[in-house]
Amino acid sequence: MGGVPTKHHTRSKTGNRRSHLAMKNQRLLVCKNCGAPKMAHRACAQCGKK
């Protein structure tokens, strides 16, 4: 018999497993060259410096 789950997963168990799937806020840094906000480990969108 395939296709039928043999164990029931409660909503709390499913929610606990999915608790780490939420989107996280992006942390912005200030570019040292021009002062514009930029993402960490990325080139600045304004001046192109790292």
N, C-alpha and C positions, 0 to 999 in steps of 0.2 A: 504494500500500500504506500505509494509515494505521493508527495505533495501536501500531506496533512501534518502540521507540526505536532509532535508528541508531547511537548512541554509548553505550558502557557506562560507567557512573559507578562507580568503585571505592569501597569502603567508606571509605577514607581521605579521598577527595575529598568524599564525602557528609558525613562526620564533621566535616571542616574547615568546610564550609558551615554546619553546624548547631551549631558550637561556641559561637556567640553567642546561642543560643536558650535557654540554661539560665536558670532562675530566679535572681535575685539577692536577697541579703539586704536587708531594708528597714532603713534607718537611722533610728533613733529619737533624738529630741532631748528635752530637758527643758523643760517649759513654764515660762516665766519668771514666770507669775502664781501657779500652784498647785504646781509641781514635779512634775507627773505626766508620764510619758513620752508623747510625741506624735510623729506623722509630720511631716516638714518640709513647709512650705507648706500646712498643713491647720489647721483650728480644733481646739483641745483638746477631747477628748471629755468631760473632767471639768468644766471651767469655761466652755468655749465661746469663750475668747479666742484670738487668733492668735498 
